[in-house]
C-alpha cells in the first residue's frame, strides 16, 4: 500500500477540471461562459482615493454620454447605461461578432462618506471620470502632539 500526500486545494482543482471537461464535451459552444454571445459586458473601473476625494474612472468605449447615467445614494455610487448596437446591415455576412452590446450597471460602496451634491462627472474619449469630494469629517487631519510640561 502506497501513501499519497493529501493536497486539499489540489484535489478540488482536479475535480473542477474534470467537470469543465465534461461540460466542454456535451455543451455546444454558445452555452460556454467565455463565448461572446452569452458573456455579459461589464465595463472596467478604477476606484482611487486622495486626501480630498474619491475618483472613479470607467471605460465606456462606444457609449455615448447621453446613454450613461449615474447616481449616489446612501454612500453607494451606481453607474449604468447602454451600449447600443449599430443598425443591422442586411448585405453584410458576418463571420465573427465579438463586440458586446446592451445594458450595463455597476454599484460601488464608497470607501468614505462623500458630498453627494458636489459630485462632478466628465466624459471624454470613452472614459467616464467621476470625482466625489469627501465630507470634511472624512478627510484625514493631522493632530499636533503637544509636549506636556511637568
Secondary structure, 3 states (H helix, E strand, C coil): CCCCCCCHHHHHHHHHHHHHHHHHHHCCHHHCCCCCCCCCCCCCEEEEECCCEEEEEEECCCCCHHHEEEEEECCEEEEEEEECCCCCCCCCCCCCCCCCCEEEEEEEECCCCECHHHCEEEEECCEEEEEEEECHHHCCCCCCCCCCCC
